[in-house]
Amino acid sequence: MTSSSTQRILIVGAGELGTAMLEGLAQYLKCHSSPISPASITVLLRPSTIGTSDETKLRDNEYLRSLGASLVAGDIVQDSEAHLASVFQGFDTVIVCSGFGFPSGTQLRVTRAVLSAGVRRYFPWQWGIDYDVVGSGSAQDLFDEQLEVRNLLRAQSEVDWVVVSTGLFVSFIFVPEFGLVDPKSRTLRGLGSWDTRLSVTTPKDIGRVAAEIVYDPRGINRQVVYVAGDTVSYGDVADLVVKRFGGQWTRELWDMQTLKQKTEANPDNGMVKYQNVFGAGKGVAWDMVNTVNVQRGMEMQTVEDFLRETQELD
């Protein structure tokens, strides 16, 4: 596997993570005095996004180009596997940064197309928890597809692959619908227990660490690796919120019995499913010493850092 800037890389998607991925790759090359060659990094976007007349999307596209990326049209939901494979064939490395909220089966289709294309290296949409540890049949049924993706990759030897487990985006901790921090009622909640832990990382830091693995793998191949800006308990999160914003807050524990009752009352609620998984605490946290970023001496944003930069919670 080449680690030079001539490696042809395709980033699938340019949402929050895809843009951070491009920024991380571009910054790595800049810091290592390796200018991006015109063909080295490409971003796959929907045809409608590339051909847009929307001013916001036009600015977004121009920003991607300003970082040295080319744009190519493709739709991982609508395009056939054969067509996706024909696009992927032009690249050495494919990094999938689109997946959240996509139809069931999308990641399996993309993975089959990648394997059919015979790219050298594949980073699938697995930027989250460790699905091997979570196991099949979890409260969040969408996770079973992620296990199927891993099974496909492990069953072949032609395409190298790396799964990067990053935990939650740090910002997701503070999404009111997730339930941990409710600023309107000034309520702080724990899932499962106050000592249950979760690992979190910012998209920017995910992009930085991924760039390290892409350009300087140091033997990382055909494996799951771990990244985290922080690993904290729900009690830690509550303490940090109080420390940052002060005032009176109510603490409320949603233990596993409570979460089970919420699931029974809301069987199709995806957020309740996530609450159950993160309450159970399996596969959602790892010790910092086991992360690529700690092993490489990289400074990352912690939950406290994130809060320090946050003026107010929504």
MOCOR-V855197 format. One record per residue. N is the residue number from 1. PSI is psi in radians with two decimals (NA if undefined). Layout:
n | psi
N | PSI
N | PSI
//
This chain:
n | psi
1 | 2.11
2 | 2.56
3 | 0.24
4 | 2.97
5 | -0.10
6 | -0.14
7 | 2.21
8 | 2.02
9 | 2.34
10 | 2.13
11 | 2.14
12 | 1.88
13 | 2.56
14 | 0.77
15 | -2.66
16 | -0.80
17 | -0.76
18 | -0.72
19 | -0.74
20 | -0.60
21 | -0.81
22 | -0.76
23 | -0.72
24 | -0.76
25 | -0.78
26 | -0.72
27 | -0.67
28 | -0.82
29 | -0.68
30 | -0.76
31 | -0.41
32 | 0.35
33 | 0.74
34 | 1.59
35 | 2.54
36 | 2.19
37 | 2.71
38 | -0.51
39 | 0.11
40 | -0.57
41 | 2.25
42 | 2.56
43 | 2.25
44 | 2.14
45 | 2.76
46 | 2.54
47 | -0.66
48 | -0.48
49 | -0.70
50 | -0.68
51 | 0.33
52 | 2.70
53 | 0.02
54 | 2.22
55 | -0.67
56 | -0.81
57 | -0.62
58 | -0.72
59 | -0.70
60 | -0.76
61 | -0.70
62 | -0.60
63 | -0.74
64 | -0.76
65 | -0.59
66 | -0.40
67 | 0.02
68 | 0.12
69 | 2.58
70 | 2.78
71 | 2.42
72 | 2.52
73 | 2.42
74 | 2.69
75 | 1.91
76 | -0.20
77 | -0.78
78 | -0.58
79 | 2.61
80 | 2.78
81 | -0.68
82 | -0.72
83 | -0.76
84 | -0.73
85 | -0.66
86 | -0.57
87 | -0.80
88 | -0.48
89 | -0.39
90 | 0.14
91 | 2.66
92 | -0.66
93 | 2.30
94 | 2.21
95 | 1.96
96 | 2.08
97 | 0.30
98 | 2.31
99 | -0.56
100 | 2.14
101 | 0.07
102 | 2.78
103 | 2.61
104 | 2.40
105 | -0.20
106 | -0.79
107 | -0.53
108 | -0.71
109 | -0.80
110 | -0.74
111 | -0.74
112 | -0.66
113 | -0.69
114 | -0.78
115 | -0.67
116 | -0.62
117 | -0.40
118 | 0.62
119 | 2.83
120 | -0.73
121 | 2.51
122 | 2.25
123 | 1.73
124 | 2.97
125 | 1.48
126 | 0.48
127 | 1.32
128 | -2.25
129 | 3.06
130 | 1.72
131 | -0.41
132 | -0.74
133 | -0.68
134 | -0.76
135 | 2.97
136 | 2.76
137 | 0.41
138 | 3.04
139 | -0.55
140 | 1.75
141 | -0.36
142 | -0.38
143 | -0.40
144 | -0.61
145 | -0.62
146 | -0.62
147 | -0.66
148 | -0.66
149 | -0.79
150 | -0.68
151 | -0.71
152 | -0.77
153 | -0.72
154 | -0.36
155 | -0.03
156 | 2.88
157 | -0.03
158 | -0.64
159 | 2.17
160 | 2.65
161 | 2.68
162 | 2.20
163 | 2.17
164 | 1.86
165 | 2.09
166 | -0.12
167 | -2.81
168 | 2.67
169 | 2.40
170 | -0.74
171 | -0.45
172 | -0.46
173 | -0.57
174 | 0.17
175 | 2.06
176 | -0.64
177 | -0.43
178 | -0.49
179 | -0.19
180 | -0.72
181 | 2.00
182 | 1.65
183 | -0.49
184 | -0.75
185 | 0.01
186 | 0.94
187 | 2.36
188 | 2.32
189 | 2.61
190 | 2.56
191 | 2.19
192 | -1.20
193 | 2.85
194 | -0.34
195 | -0.16
196 | 2.37
197 | 2.78
198 | 2.61
199 | 2.50
200 | 2.65
201 | 2.58
202 | 2.64
203 | -0.71
204 | -0.78
205 | -0.56
206 | -0.79
207 | -0.68
208 | -0.81
209 | -0.68
210 | -0.69
211 | -0.70
212 | -0.77
213 | -0.66
214 | -0.86
215 | -0.33
216 | 1.19
217 | -0.54
218 | 0.80
219 | -0.01
220 | 1.99
221 | 2.58
222 | 0.89
223 | 2.91
224 | 2.26
225 | 2.89
226 | 2.47
227 | 2.53
228 | 2.35
229 | -0.45
230 | 2.60
231 | 2.05
232 | 2.81
233 | 2.90
234 | -0.56
235 | -0.70
236 | -0.78
237 | -0.80
238 | -0.78
239 | -0.70
240 | -0.64
241 | -0.78
242 | -0.75
243 | -0.70
244 | -0.75
245 | -0.26
246 | -2.98
247 | -3.04
248 | 2.29
249 | 2.49
250 | 2.36
251 | 2.30
252 | 2.21
253 | 2.17
254 | 1.64
255 | 3.10
256 | -0.55
257 | -0.74
258 | -0.76
259 | -0.63
260 | -0.74
261 | -0.66
262 | -0.68
263 | -0.75
264 | -0.61
265 | -0.39
266 | 1.14
267 | -0.37
268 | 0.15
269 | 1.94
270 | -0.62
271 | -0.64
272 | -0.63
273 | -0.76
274 | -0.72
275 | -0.70
276 | -0.75
277 | -0.78
278 | -0.35
279 | -0.67
280 | -0.56
281 | 0.17
282 | 2.16
283 | 0.19
284 | -0.01
285 | 2.56
286 | 2.67
287 | 2.45
288 | -0.57
289 | -0.37
290 | 0.09
291 | 2.63
292 | -0.69
293 | -0.70
294 | -0.74
295 | -0.43
296 | 0.13
297 | 0.59
298 | 2.30
299 | 2.31
300 | 2.84
301 | 2.22
302 | 3.03
303 | -0.73
304 | -0.70
305 | -0.78
306 | -0.80
307 | -0.62
308 | -0.55
309 | -0.06
310 | 2.12
311 | -0.72
312 | 2.74
313 | 2.49
314 | NA
//
